[in-house]
Amino acid sequence: MRLLCLLAVLWIGSASAKRPITHADVWTMKRPSPPAISPNGKYAVFTLTEPAYDESKQTADLWLIAVDESAPPRKITSAKGVESSAVFSPDSTRIAFSAKRDGDEEAQVYVLRLDGGEATRVTSISTGASKPQWRPDGKAILFQSLVYPGAADDEANRKIAAERKARKYNARVYESFPFRFWDRWLDDRRPHLFVQAIGASRATDLLAGSKLAALEGFDGTRDVGDGDLQPVWSPDGRWVVFNATADRDVGAYAPSTTHVYKVSTTGGEPIAITNGQHSYARPKFRPDGKALYMLHSQRGDEKLYSLSRLAMTPWPDHSAPKVLAEGWDRSVADFAFAPDSSRAFLIAEEHGNDKLFSMAAAGGTPDRAIDLKDGVYSGLAIAEKAPSLTAVALWGSMVHPEDVVRLDLTAKSHRPLTQFNKPVIDDIDWQPPRHVWFTAKSGAKIHSLLVLPPEFDASKKYPLLLFPHGGPHNMTKDQFFVRWNYHLLTSPGYVLLMTNYTGSTGFGEEFAAAIHKDILRGPADEIEQAADDAIRRFPYIDATRQAAAGGSYGGYLMNWFEGNSTRFKCLVNHAGLTDNWSMWGSTDAAYYWERRNGGPPWERKGPWADQSPSSYAANFKTPMLVTHGEQDFRVPISQAFEIYKLLQRQKVPSRLVVFPDANHWVLKGEDARFHMQEVLGWLKRYL
């Protein structure tokens, strides 16, 4: 009995030793990139970023894993700078990657043998080389680079760059749209595709002199970086297939499209594989080489949002792509194939998770390949030449930063191949989120995630913090989030409620698209209804102490709450839209906002005024913290100035925090730490 009591005391002491998460925990968690798997299925390689508040001490090196776990993960590079986009050679003996090493003015492609030795530089192009891809025979590398218009070769690019550097004036001149994007001013450089044989001294520009690449509207797919043409080799190595937009320059008055092209590896004019008003992107060949797949989405005046669906065309005699699983109401984020080409595996959002699905490669209704209960999958990679199906991916959850895992599709489970952050994970007092559903007044089924504070005691009362996601076409999911870490927000002792309002993805196309009829009023009302439902169901929530915070579209909602709700003790708005009309004039997009608000801005009808937060400034009363990045071109900082000036005009307690180096996100470590101090300090003041 005495031994049992001692064990109980030790267990209680161990449990109580857990502590709330800190910003240092959040920021310094090691972050693996999506893994690449060797064709034979024996190894996986990825970049491991080890963050530090002092950027000079941050590292990003390549790591190698034995997929069968016969050896522990090991670091295989240790040079200064970032090594990225690692890929295996077709014979699984070499790795190509992009890095900027000593002596490089721009990033170049390097090749590292797995049997030892130093990495050797393959390219030396003045404009830099990124995203390498091996030719199927392993004798050449495909890569991308941004080049100047009219430059026929690297010497011409060097000359143009030198002439521009020598200019005595500093000016930007535009005659088309867009002229800036996300956090940078656009110039006239465009992405091109290059092929360089291993051992050769020069690369061949496959798009040089082509009419397609000379178009004003030519560009690659953009997320927040430079245009990515997302190229792949054809199975016989004679063609490169890529996606591009040819009409980026119509963005001021019409929707643009993305299409898939092929270009000969000797150069020449690209040939369009897809056309029309819909968009196609992310081309990928099936392992047997008999079909080309891509992601299809509907675009045009009738669609602001559509699902991404898998489409297929035969190869090499391609025709109009056929959309597969057209009736499946989920959006495909990533896909890969079984080695025998019989099945396609898809990652898609669903009800707070990113899940793995499977379907026949020729089409059909997808089934869950793994019955995922917690967390999210991403970065799916399947070995194309392995004797059996061998797959790796990233998996993470709200209480487990991402690790590389091996997927067991027979057992419908996964097992970790890395556990970089386990000591810290085990030390933190946190719980997985609770999935909560309720029926809104509209009849819609609305999903939320509820996060409890450390040292939670159901007999106590806790303030309620609402945190709706940005987007709006996004989803709050069970994932570890660095910029707005959910458990860090609960750490002072708050209950966090995150509602997937109408407009959220992962609940079907109709649900996501319905927000276009009601930009703010309906979603905001659903969020408040979700709060009311949680207060009724969970007695530990203190209804007298409620606050809300949000960024981007979430900040837009905060500005709406400012003039249309009195329930909150305070609000936190990061990068939120204040005035629909002035936003149209300053953001990096244009025609999108016309379609969003139901007509051109000069009409000032409907949502332009009715659902613009500034229209309700007479009602402003709730104390608000406003934070914004000065380099934000998506929601320009003028929107922060407007809401802050309106708050000051109305004598509402308010605080403005500007980050000169930040874009739409606060990405520098010390800035991020200070930002969270400001957020938690503001909440503490009023809660």
C-alpha positions as CSV (number, residue, x, y, z in Angstrom):
1,M,0.0,0.0,0.0
2,R,2.8,2.4,0.9
3,L,4.4,1.7,-2.5
4,L,1.1,2.5,-4.3
5,C,0.8,5.8,-2.4
6,L,4.3,6.7,-3.3
7,L,3.7,5.9,-7.0
8,A,0.5,8.0,-6.9
9,V,2.4,11.0,-5.4
10,L,5.1,10.6,-8.1
11,W,2.4,10.4,-10.9
12,I,0.6,13.5,-9.5
13,G,3.9,15.3,-9.3
14,S,4.8,14.4,-12.8
15,A,1.4,15.5,-14.1
16,S,1.5,18.8,-12.3
17,A,5.0,19.5,-13.7
18,K,3.5,20.2,-17.1
19,R,3.4,23.9,-17.9
20,P,1.6,26.3,-20.2
21,I,3.1,26.8,-23.7
22,T,5.3,29.9,-24.2
23,H,6.0,31.8,-27.4
24,A,9.6,30.5,-27.3
25,D,8.2,27.0,-27.4
26,V,6.0,27.9,-30.4
27,W,8.7,29.7,-32.3
28,T,11.6,27.3,-31.8
29,M,9.7,24.1,-32.6
30,K,11.7,22.4,-35.4
31,R,9.9,22.4,-38.8
32,P,10.3,19.7,-41.4
33,S,9.4,20.5,-45.0
34,P,7.3,18.1,-47.1
35,P,9.4,15.0,-47.7
36,A,10.6,13.6,-51.1
37,I,10.8,9.9,-51.3
38,S,13.4,7.9,-53.3
39,P,11.9,6.0,-56.2
40,N,12.9,2.7,-54.6
41,G,11.1,3.6,-51.4
42,K,14.1,3.2,-49.2
43,Y,14.7,6.8,-48.2
44,A,13.0,10.2,-47.7
45,V,14.7,13.6,-47.7
46,F,13.5,16.9,-46.3
47,T,14.7,20.3,-45.1
48,L,14.6,20.7,-41.4
49,T,14.3,24.4,-40.3
50,E,15.6,25.0,-36.8
51,P,14.2,28.5,-36.0
52,A,15.9,31.0,-33.7
53,Y,14.9,34.5,-32.7
54,D,18.3,35.6,-34.0
55,E,18.0,35.0,-37.7
56,S,21.7,34.5,-38.1
57,K,21.5,31.5,-35.9
58,Q,18.6,29.8,-37.7
59,T,19.5,26.8,-39.8
60,A,17.8,24.9,-42.7
61,D,19.6,21.7,-43.6
62,L,18.8,18.5,-45.4
63,W,18.0,15.4,-43.4
64,L,17.7,11.8,-44.6
65,I,15.4,9.1,-43.3
66,A,15.5,5.3,-43.8
67,V,11.8,4.7,-44.4
68,D,12.0,1.2,-43.0
69,E,13.4,2.7,-39.8
70,S,16.6,0.7,-40.1
71,A,18.6,3.8,-39.1
72,P,17.7,7.0,-37.2
73,P,17.2,10.3,-39.2
74,R,20.5,12.0,-40.0
75,K,21.6,15.4,-41.2
76,I,23.4,15.2,-44.5
77,T,24.2,18.9,-45.1
78,S,25.5,21.7,-42.8
79,A,26.3,24.6,-45.0
80,K,25.2,28.1,-44.3
81,G,22.0,29.2,-45.9
82,V,18.8,27.4,-46.8
83,E,18.7,24.1,-48.7
84,S,15.4,23.5,-50.3
85,S,13.4,21.5,-52.9
86,A,15.4,18.3,-52.6
87,V,14.5,15.5,-55.0
88,F,16.0,12.0,-55.6
89,S,17.5,10.9,-58.9
90,P,15.6,8.2,-60.8
91,D,18.1,5.5,-59.6
92,S,17.8,6.7,-56.0
93,T,21.5,7.3,-55.6
94,R,21.7,11.1,-55.7
95,I,19.8,14.1,-54.4
96,A,19.4,17.5,-56.2
97,F,18.5,20.6,-54.3
98,S,18.6,24.4,-54.5
99,A,20.9,26.4,-52.2
100,K,22.8,29.7,-52.1
101,R,26.3,28.7,-50.8
102,D,29.5,30.6,-50.4
103,G,30.5,32.3,-53.7
104,D,26.9,32.2,-55.1
105,E,25.2,35.4,-55.9
106,E,21.9,33.6,-56.4
107,A,20.7,30.1,-55.4
108,Q,22.0,27.3,-57.6
109,V,21.2,23.6,-58.1
110,Y,23.6,21.2,-56.2
111,V,23.8,17.4,-56.4
112,L,24.8,15.2,-53.5
113,R,25.6,11.5,-53.7
114,L,24.1,9.3,-51.0
115,D,27.3,7.2,-50.8
116,G,29.3,10.1,-49.4
117,G,31.2,13.2,-50.5
118,E,30.4,16.9,-50.8
119,A,27.6,18.3,-52.9
120,T,28.7,19.6,-56.3
121,R,27.2,22.6,-58.0
122,V,25.5,21.9,-61.3
123,T,24.3,25.3,-62.4
124,S,25.9,28.7,-62.4
125,I,23.1,30.9,-64.0
126,S,23.1,34.6,-63.0
127,T,19.4,34.7,-62.4
128,G,19.4,31.7,-60.0
129,A,18.1,28.2,-60.2
130,S,15.2,26.8,-58.1
131,K,12.9,23.7,-57.8
132,P,15.1,21.1,-59.6
133,Q,13.6,18.0,-61.3
134,W,15.6,15.1,-62.7
135,R,15.1,13.9,-66.2
136,P,13.8,10.3,-66.2
137,D,17.2,9.0,-67.4
138,G,19.0,10.9,-64.6
139,K,21.3,12.7,-67.0
140,A,19.9,16.3,-66.9
141,I,18.2,18.7,-64.5
142,L,15.1,20.8,-65.1
143,F,14.9,24.0,-63.1
144,Q,13.2,27.4,-63.0
145,S,14.5,31.0,-63.0
146,L,13.2,34.5,-63.4
147,V,14.5,36.2,-66.5
148,Y,14.3,39.6,-68.2
149,P,12.1,40.1,-71.2
150,G,13.8,39.6,-74.5
151,A,16.9,38.0,-72.9
152,A,17.9,35.1,-75.2
153,D,20.6,33.7,-72.9
154,D,22.3,34.2,-69.6
155,E,24.7,36.7,-71.0
156,A,21.8,38.9,-72.0
157,N,20.3,38.6,-68.6
158,R,23.6,39.7,-67.0
159,K,23.8,42.7,-69.3
160,I,20.2,43.9,-68.6
161,A,20.8,43.5,-64.8
162,A,24.0,45.5,-65.0
163,E,22.4,48.3,-67.0
164,R,19.5,48.6,-64.5
165,K,21.9,48.6,-61.6
166,A,23.8,51.4,-63.2
167,R,20.8,53.7,-63.6
168,K,21.0,57.0,-61.8
169,Y,17.3,57.3,-61.2
170,N,15.0,55.1,-59.1
171,A,11.5,54.7,-60.5
172,R,8.8,52.1,-61.2
173,V,6.8,52.4,-64.4
174,Y,3.7,50.4,-65.3
175,E,1.2,50.3,-68.1
176,S,-0.7,47.2,-67.1
177,F,-2.1,45.4,-64.1
178,P,-1.1,44.0,-61.6
179,F,1.8,46.2,-60.4
180,R,2.4,44.7,-57.0
181,F,1.7,41.4,-55.2
182,W,1.5,40.4,-51.5
183,D,4.6,42.3,-50.3
184,R,6.6,43.2,-53.3
185,W,6.5,45.5,-56.3
186,L,6.3,43.5,-59.5
187,D,8.9,43.9,-62.2
188,D,9.0,42.7,-65.8
189,R,10.9,39.4,-65.1
190,R,9.0,36.2,-65.7
191,P,9.6,32.6,-64.8
192,H,11.3,30.4,-67.5
193,L,12.2,26.7,-67.6
194,F,15.7,25.6,-68.1
195,V,17.3,22.2,-68.8
196,Q,21.0,21.5,-68.1
197,A,22.8,18.2,-68.7
198,I,24.8,16.9,-65.8
199,G,28.4,18.0,-66.5
200,A,27.4,20.7,-69.0
201,S,28.4,24.3,-68.4
202,R,25.3,26.0,-69.7
203,A,21.5,25.5,-69.4
204,T,19.0,25.8,-72.3
205,D,16.0,28.2,-71.8
206,L,13.0,26.2,-73.1
207,L,10.8,29.3,-73.3
208,A,13.3,31.8,-74.8
209,G,11.8,33.4,-77.9
210,S,8.4,31.9,-77.4
211,K,5.2,33.9,-78.0
212,L,3.6,32.5,-74.8
213,A,6.4,33.7,-72.5
214,A,6.5,37.1,-74.3
215,L,2.9,37.9,-73.4
216,E,2.3,40.7,-70.9
217,G,0.0,38.4,-68.9
218,F,2.4,35.4,-68.8
219,D,3.3,34.1,-65.3
220,G,3.3,31.0,-63.1
221,T,1.0,30.0,-60.3
222,R,1.4,32.4,-57.4
223,D,0.9,31.8,-53.7
224,V,2.9,34.4,-51.9
225,G,6.1,34.0,-53.8
226,D,7.4,34.3,-57.4
227,G,5.5,32.6,-60.1
228,D,5.8,28.8,-60.1
229,L,5.4,27.0,-63.4
230,Q,5.2,23.6,-61.5
231,P,6.9,21.7,-64.3
232,V,7.2,17.9,-64.7
233,W,9.1,15.7,-67.2
234,S,7.2,13.5,-69.6
235,P,7.9,9.8,-69.0
236,D,10.1,9.6,-72.2
237,G,12.0,12.9,-71.3
238,R,11.1,14.5,-74.6
239,W,8.6,17.1,-73.2
240,V,8.2,19.3,-70.1
241,V,4.7,19.8,-69.0
242,F,3.9,22.9,-66.9
243,N,1.1,25.3,-65.9
244,A,1.0,29.0,-66.5
245,T,-1.4,31.9,-66.9
246,A,-1.3,33.9,-70.1
247,D,-3.8,36.5,-69.0
248,R,-2.5,37.8,-65.7
249,D,-2.8,41.3,-67.0
250,V,-6.6,41.2,-67.2
251,G,-7.0,41.1,-63.4
252,A,-8.3,44.7,-63.3
253,Y,-11.5,43.9,-65.2
254,A,-11.8,40.1,-65.7
255,P,-10.9,36.8,-64.1
256,S,-7.6,35.2,-65.2
257,T,-7.1,31.5,-65.9
258,T,-4.3,29.0,-65.5
259,H,-3.7,26.3,-68.1
260,V,-1.4,23.3,-68.7
261,Y,1.1,23.4,-71.6
262,K,3.9,21.2,-73.0
263,V,7.1,22.3,-74.5
264,S,9.8,20.3,-76.3
265,T,13.0,19.8,-74.3
266,T,14.8,21.3,-77.3
267,G,12.7,24.5,-76.9
268,G,10.1,26.0,-79.2
269,E,6.6,27.3,-78.9
270,P,4.6,25.6,-76.0
271,I,1.5,23.7,-76.9
272,A,-1.7,24.2,-74.8
273,I,-3.0,21.0,-73.4
274,T,-6.0,22.7,-71.7
275,N,-8.0,25.8,-72.6
276,G,-11.3,27.6,-71.9
277,Q,-12.7,29.5,-68.9
278,H,-11.8,27.0,-66.2
279,S,-8.3,26.6,-64.7
280,Y,-5.9,23.7,-64.6
281,A,-2.8,23.4,-62.5
282,R,-0.3,21.0,-60.8
283,P,0.3,18.5,-63.6
284,K,1.6,15.1,-62.6
285,F,2.1,11.8,-64.6
286,R,0.8,8.5,-63.5
287,P,3.7,6.0,-62.9
288,D,2.8,3.9,-66.0
289,G,3.2,7.1,-68.2
290,K,-0.2,6.5,-69.8
291,A,-2.1,9.4,-68.3
292,L,-1.5,13.0,-67.2
293,Y,-3.4,14.3,-64.2
294,M,-4.0,17.9,-62.9
295,L,-6.2,19.9,-60.6
296,H,-9.3,21.5,-62.2
297,S,-11.2,24.5,-60.8
298,Q,-14.0,26.5,-62.2
299,R,-13.4,30.2,-62.9
300,G,-15.3,33.0,-64.4
301,D,-17.9,35.6,-63.4
302,E,-20.2,32.9,-62.0
303,K,-17.6,31.4,-59.7
304,L,-15.6,33.1,-56.9
305,Y,-14.9,29.8,-55.3
306,S,-14.9,26.3,-56.5
307,L,-13.5,23.0,-55.4
308,S,-10.2,21.7,-56.9
309,R,-11.0,18.4,-58.5
310,L,-8.7,15.8,-60.1
311,A,-8.8,15.7,-63.9
312,M,-7.1,13.3,-66.3
313,T,-6.1,13.1,-70.0
314,P,-4.5,10.2,-71.8
315,W,-0.8,10.5,-72.7
316,P,0.8,11.0,-75.2
317,D,-2.3,11.4,-77.3
318,H,-3.9,13.9,-74.9
319,S,-7.4,15.3,-75.3
320,A,-9.7,17.5,-73.2
321,P,-9.2,16.5,-69.6
322,K,-11.9,14.5,-67.9
323,V,-12.9,15.6,-64.4
324,L,-12.9,12.7,-62.0
325,A,-15.2,12.2,-59.0
326,E,-17.1,15.3,-60.1
327,G,-19.9,14.6,-57.6
328,W,-17.4,14.3,-54.6
329,D,-17.9,17.4,-52.5
330,R,-14.4,17.9,-51.3
331,S,-11.4,19.9,-52.6
332,V,-8.2,18.1,-53.5
333,A,-5.1,19.7,-52.1
334,D,-2.5,17.1,-53.1
335,F,-2.4,13.8,-54.9
336,A,-0.1,10.8,-55.7
337,F,-0.4,7.4,-57.2
338,A,0.2,3.7,-56.3
339,P,3.3,2.3,-58.1
340,D,1.1,0.1,-60.2
341,S,-1.0,3.1,-61.3
342,S,-4.2,1.5,-60.1
343,R,-5.2,4.0,-57.5
344,A,-4.9,7.7,-56.8
345,F,-4.4,9.0,-53.2
346,L,-5.8,12.4,-52.4
347,I,-5.5,14.8,-49.4
348,A,-8.5,17.0,-48.8
349,E,-10.0,19.1,-46.0
350,E,-12.9,17.7,-44.1
351,H,-14.5,18.9,-40.9
352,G,-11.5,20.3,-39.1
353,N,-8.9,17.8,-40.5
354,D,-6.9,17.2,-43.7
355,K,-7.6,13.6,-44.5
356,L,-6.2,11.0,-46.9
357,F,-8.6,9.5,-49.5
358,S,-8.2,6.8,-52.2
359,M,-10.0,6.2,-55.5
360,A,-9.5,4.2,-58.6
361,A,-7.0,6.0,-60.9
362,A,-9.6,6.0,-63.7
363,G,-12.2,7.7,-61.5
364,G,-14.9,6.8,-59.0
365,T,-16.0,7.9,-55.5
366,P,-13.1,8.4,-53.1
367,D,-13.0,6.5,-49.9
368,R,-11.1,7.3,-46.7
369,A,-7.7,5.6,-47.0
370,I,-7.0,6.3,-43.3
371,D,-9.7,7.1,-40.8
372,L,-7.9,10.1,-39.4
373,K,-9.3,11.3,-36.0
374,D,-6.7,13.9,-35.1
375,G,-4.5,16.4,-37.0
376,V,-3.8,17.0,-40.6
377,Y,-1.8,15.3,-43.4
378,S,0.2,17.2,-46.1
379,G,3.2,16.7,-48.4
380,L,2.1,13.3,-49.6
381,A,4.9,11.3,-51.5
382,I,4.7,7.7,-52.8
383,A,7.6,5.8,-54.2
384,E,7.0,5.0,-57.9
385,K,9.4,2.1,-58.2
386,A,9.0,0.4,-54.8
387,P,8.0,-3.3,-54.8
388,S,5.0,-2.4,-52.6
389,L,3.1,0.8,-51.8
390,T,5.4,2.9,-49.8
391,A,4.2,6.4,-48.8
392,V,5.4,9.2,-46.5
393,A,3.8,12.5,-45.6
394,L,3.8,15.2,-42.9
395,W,1.4,14.8,-40.0
396,G,0.7,17.2,-37.2
397,S,-2.0,18.3,-34.8
398,M,-2.8,21.1,-32.5
399,V,-0.8,19.4,-29.8
400,H,1.9,18.0,-32.1
401,P,3.9,20.1,-34.5
402,E,4.5,18.3,-37.8
403,D,6.7,15.3,-38.2
404,V,7.5,13.0,-41.1
405,V,5.4,9.8,-40.9
406,R,5.1,6.6,-42.9
407,L,1.6,5.8,-44.0
408,D,0.5,2.2,-43.6
409,L,-2.4,2.0,-46.1
410,T,-3.1,-1.6,-45.2
411,A,-3.5,-1.0,-41.5
412,K,-5.0,2.5,-42.3
413,S,-2.7,4.2,-39.9
414,H,0.7,6.0,-39.7
415,R,3.8,5.8,-37.6
416,P,6.3,8.6,-37.0
417,L,9.7,8.6,-38.7
418,T,10.8,11.7,-36.9
419,Q,10.1,13.1,-33.4
420,F,12.1,16.3,-33.3
421,N,10.0,18.1,-30.8
422,K,8.9,15.3,-28.5
423,P,10.7,16.5,-25.3
424,V,8.9,19.9,-25.6
425,I,5.6,18.4,-26.6
426,D,5.7,16.1,-23.5
427,D,6.5,19.0,-21.2
428,I,3.5,21.2,-22.2
429,D,0.1,21.2,-20.5
430,W,-2.3,21.1,-23.4
431,Q,-5.3,19.1,-24.7
432,P,-6.5,18.2,-28.2
433,P,-9.3,20.4,-29.4
434,R,-13.0,19.4,-29.0
435,H,-15.1,19.3,-32.1
436,V,-18.4,21.1,-31.5
437,W,-21.4,21.3,-33.8
438,F,-24.7,23.2,-33.6
439,T,-27.6,24.1,-35.9
440,A,-27.7,27.8,-36.8
441,K,-30.9,29.7,-37.2
442,S,-30.5,29.3,-40.9
443,G,-30.7,25.5,-40.5
444,A,-27.0,25.1,-41.4
445,K,-24.8,22.7,-39.4
446,I,-21.9,24.8,-38.1
447,H,-18.7,23.3,-36.8
448,S,-16.3,24.8,-34.2
449,L,-13.1,23.7,-32.4
450,L,-13.0,24.4,-28.7
451,V,-9.6,24.7,-27.0
452,L,-9.3,24.5,-23.2
453,P,-6.7,26.4,-21.1
454,P,-3.8,24.8,-19.1
455,E,-4.7,23.4,-15.7
456,F,-8.3,23.3,-16.8
457,D,-10.8,22.7,-14.0
458,A,-14.4,22.2,-15.2
459,S,-15.7,23.6,-11.9
460,K,-14.2,27.0,-12.6
461,K,-15.3,29.9,-14.8
462,Y,-13.1,31.0,-17.8
463,P,-13.4,34.0,-20.1
464,L,-14.3,33.1,-23.7
465,L,-12.1,34.2,-26.6
466,L,-13.5,33.9,-30.2
467,F,-11.0,33.4,-33.0
468,P,-12.5,33.0,-36.4
469,H,-10.1,32.0,-39.2
470,G,-9.0,34.3,-42.1
471,G,-9.7,33.6,-45.8
472,P,-12.7,33.5,-45.8
473,H,-12.1,30.3,-47.9
474,N,-10.2,28.5,-45.3
475,M,-10.9,26.2,-42.4
476,T,-9.9,26.2,-38.7
477,K,-8.4,22.7,-38.3
478,D,-6.6,20.6,-35.8
479,Q,-3.1,21.8,-36.7
480,F,-0.2,23.4,-34.9
481,F,-0.2,27.1,-35.9
482,V,2.8,29.3,-35.3
483,R,1.6,32.8,-36.1
484,W,-1.5,32.5,-33.9
485,N,-0.9,29.5,-31.8
486,Y,-4.2,28.4,-30.3
487,H,-2.9,27.1,-27.0
488,L,-0.8,30.2,-26.5
489,L,-4.0,32.2,-26.8
490,T,-5.6,30.1,-24.1
491,S,-2.5,30.1,-21.8
492,P,-3.6,33.0,-19.6
493,G,-6.7,31.0,-18.7
494,Y,-9.2,31.5,-21.6
495,V,-11.5,29.1,-23.4
496,L,-10.9,29.5,-27.2
497,L,-13.8,29.0,-29.7
498,M,-13.0,28.9,-33.4
499,T,-16.0,28.6,-35.7
500,N,-16.0,27.4,-39.3
501,Y,-18.7,29.8,-40.4
502,T,-20.4,29.8,-43.8
503,G,-17.6,30.4,-46.3
504,S,-15.3,27.8,-44.7
505,T,-13.8,25.0,-46.8
506,G,-14.0,21.4,-45.9
507,F,-17.8,21.3,-45.7
508,G,-18.7,21.2,-49.4
509,E,-18.7,23.7,-52.3
510,E,-22.1,25.1,-51.7
511,F,-21.3,26.0,-48.0
512,A,-18.0,27.7,-49.0
513,A,-19.5,29.6,-51.9
514,A,-22.6,30.8,-50.0
515,I,-20.6,33.6,-48.4
516,H,-20.7,35.5,-51.7
517,K,-24.3,36.4,-51.0
518,D,-23.5,37.7,-47.5
519,I,-19.9,38.8,-46.9
520,L,-20.0,39.7,-43.2
521,R,-23.4,39.9,-41.6
522,G,-24.3,36.2,-41.9
523,P,-20.9,34.7,-40.9
524,A,-20.6,37.2,-37.9
525,D,-24.0,36.2,-36.8
526,E,-23.1,32.5,-37.0
527,I,-20.0,33.1,-34.9
528,E,-22.1,34.8,-32.2
529,Q,-24.6,32.0,-32.3
530,A,-21.8,29.5,-31.9
531,A,-20.7,31.4,-28.8
532,D,-24.2,31.4,-27.4
533,D,-24.5,27.7,-27.9
534,A,-21.1,27.0,-26.2
535,I,-22.1,29.2,-23.2
536,R,-25.3,27.2,-22.9
537,R,-23.6,23.8,-23.1
538,F,-20.4,24.4,-21.1
539,P,-20.9,25.9,-17.7
540,Y,-17.2,26.6,-17.3
541,I,-17.5,29.5,-19.8
542,D,-18.0,32.9,-18.2
543,A,-20.6,34.8,-20.4
544,T,-19.7,38.1,-18.7
545,R,-16.2,38.1,-20.1
546,Q,-16.0,37.6,-23.8
547,A,-13.4,38.9,-26.4
548,A,-12.7,38.3,-30.0
549,A,-9.5,38.4,-32.1
550,G,-8.8,37.7,-35.8
551,G,-6.4,38.3,-38.7
552,S,-7.0,39.1,-42.4
553,Y,-10.7,38.2,-43.0
554,G,-10.8,37.5,-39.3
555,G,-9.7,41.1,-38.7
556,Y,-12.4,42.2,-41.2
557,L,-14.9,40.4,-38.9
558,M,-13.4,42.2,-35.9
559,N,-14.1,45.5,-37.6
560,W,-17.6,44.4,-38.3
561,F,-18.2,43.4,-34.7
562,E,-16.9,46.8,-33.7
563,G,-19.9,48.5,-35.2
564,N,-22.5,45.7,-35.0
565,S,-22.1,43.9,-31.6
566,T,-21.8,45.0,-28.0
567,R,-21.0,41.6,-26.4
568,F,-17.3,41.9,-26.3
569,K,-15.1,43.4,-23.6
570,C,-12.4,44.1,-26.3
571,L,-11.4,43.2,-29.8
572,V,-8.0,42.4,-31.5
573,N,-7.8,43.2,-35.3
574,H,-4.7,42.2,-37.3
575,A,-4.6,43.2,-41.0
576,G,-8.4,43.6,-41.2
577,L,-10.3,45.4,-43.9
578,T,-12.1,48.6,-42.8
579,D,-13.6,50.2,-45.8
580,N,-14.7,48.1,-48.9
581,W,-14.3,51.0,-51.3
582,S,-10.9,52.2,-50.3
583,M,-9.7,48.6,-50.0
584,W,-10.5,48.1,-53.7
585,G,-8.3,51.1,-54.6
586,S,-5.3,50.0,-52.6
587,T,-5.1,46.2,-52.5
588,D,-3.1,44.1,-54.9
589,A,-6.2,42.6,-56.5
590,A,-9.0,44.3,-58.3
591,Y,-11.8,42.5,-60.3
592,Y,-12.1,39.9,-57.5
593,W,-13.5,42.6,-55.3
594,E,-16.1,43.7,-57.9
595,R,-17.4,40.1,-58.0
596,R,-17.3,39.8,-54.2
597,N,-19.4,43.0,-53.8
598,G,-21.8,42.5,-56.7
599,G,-20.7,45.2,-59.1
600,P,-18.1,47.9,-59.9
601,P,-17.0,50.1,-56.9
602,W,-18.4,53.4,-58.3
603,E,-21.9,52.1,-58.0
604,R,-21.4,51.8,-54.2
605,K,-24.5,49.5,-54.0
606,G,-25.2,46.5,-51.9
607,P,-22.2,45.1,-49.9
608,W,-19.9,48.0,-51.0
609,A,-21.6,50.1,-48.3
610,D,-24.1,47.9,-46.5
611,Q,-21.4,45.4,-45.4
612,S,-18.4,47.8,-45.0
613,P,-17.3,48.1,-41.4
614,S,-16.6,51.8,-41.8
615,S,-20.3,52.4,-42.5
616,Y,-21.1,51.6,-38.8
617,A,-18.5,53.9,-37.2
618,A,-21.2,55.8,-35.3
619,N,-21.7,52.6,-33.2
620,F,-18.0,52.1,-32.3
621,K,-17.6,51.5,-28.6
622,T,-15.5,48.4,-28.0
623,P,-11.8,48.8,-27.1
624,M,-9.7,47.5,-30.0
625,L,-6.1,46.6,-30.5
626,V,-5.1,47.2,-34.2
627,T,-1.9,45.5,-35.5
628,H,-0.6,45.6,-39.1
629,G,2.4,45.0,-41.3
630,E,3.7,48.0,-43.2
631,Q,4.7,45.8,-46.2
632,D,1.2,44.3,-46.5
633,F,-0.1,44.8,-50.1
634,R,-3.0,42.3,-49.7
635,V,-4.7,44.4,-47.0
636,P,-2.7,47.6,-47.2
637,I,-1.8,49.4,-44.0
638,S,-4.1,52.2,-44.9
639,Q,-6.9,50.0,-43.7
640,A,-5.3,49.9,-40.2
641,F,-5.0,53.7,-40.3
642,E,-8.7,54.1,-41.2
643,I,-10.0,51.9,-38.4
644,Y,-7.7,53.4,-35.9
645,K,-8.6,57.0,-36.9
646,L,-12.3,56.1,-36.6
647,L,-11.8,54.6,-33.2
648,Q,-9.9,57.7,-32.1
649,R,-12.5,60.0,-33.6
650,Q,-15.2,58.1,-31.5
651,K,-13.0,58.3,-28.4
652,V,-12.9,54.5,-28.2
653,P,-9.9,53.1,-26.2
654,S,-7.6,51.8,-29.0
655,R,-4.0,50.9,-29.6
656,L,-2.1,50.8,-33.0
657,V,0.9,48.6,-33.4
658,V,2.7,48.7,-36.8
659,F,5.5,46.3,-37.9
660,P,7.6,48.0,-40.5
661,D,9.2,44.8,-41.8
662,A,6.0,42.6,-41.8
663,N,3.8,41.7,-44.7
664,H,0.3,40.3,-44.2
665,W,1.9,38.0,-41.6
666,V,4.3,38.8,-38.8
667,L,7.2,36.5,-39.7
668,K,10.3,37.7,-37.8
669,G,10.8,36.0,-34.5
670,E,11.2,39.0,-32.2
671,D,8.4,40.8,-34.0
672,A,6.2,37.8,-33.6
673,R,7.0,37.5,-29.9
674,F,6.2,41.2,-29.3
675,H,3.0,40.9,-31.3
676,M,1.8,38.1,-29.1
677,Q,2.8,40.1,-26.0
678,E,0.6,42.9,-27.3
679,V,-2.3,40.6,-28.0
680,L,-2.2,38.9,-24.7
681,G,-1.6,42.2,-22.8
682,W,-4.7,43.7,-24.5
683,L,-6.9,40.8,-23.6
684,K,-5.6,40.8,-20.0
685,R,-6.4,44.5,-19.7
686,Y,-10.1,43.9,-20.4
687,L,-10.7,40.3,-19.4
